[in-house]
Amino acid sequence: MLPGEGQLPQLGRSWEHYKAAKAPPREVIDDIFCHMRADMTFYTCEERYEEAAANVIDTECKRLL
């Protein structure tokens, strides 16, 4: 469910939905407590590949949804 007053549950189909989805209880990855599903997704890339990495992240998040 997207944040905000009066929001109704929706089928997740976007990065905004993925960011709004709560992580499983007590989910910890690499000593980081994950509150939301997006906290569970980590990517790194070399400089100058940021745009390509952003496209991969967008595609992966849509696949996860």
Residue pairs with C-beta under 8 A, 6 or more apart in sequence:
1 7
1 8
1 9
1 10
1 20
2 10
2 16
2 17
2 20
3 20
10 17
11 17
12 18
12 21
12 65
13 62
13 65
14 62
14 65
15 38
15 58
15 61
15 62
17 65
18 37
18 38
18 41
18 61
18 64
18 65
19 36
19 37
19 38
20 36
21 36
21 37
21 38
22 35
22 36
22 37
23 34
23 35
23 36
23 37
23 39
23 40
26 33
27 33
27 34
27 39
27 40
28 34
29 39
29 40
29 42
30 42
32 39
34 40
37 64
41 57
41 60
41 61
41 64
43 53
43 56
43 57
45 52
45 53
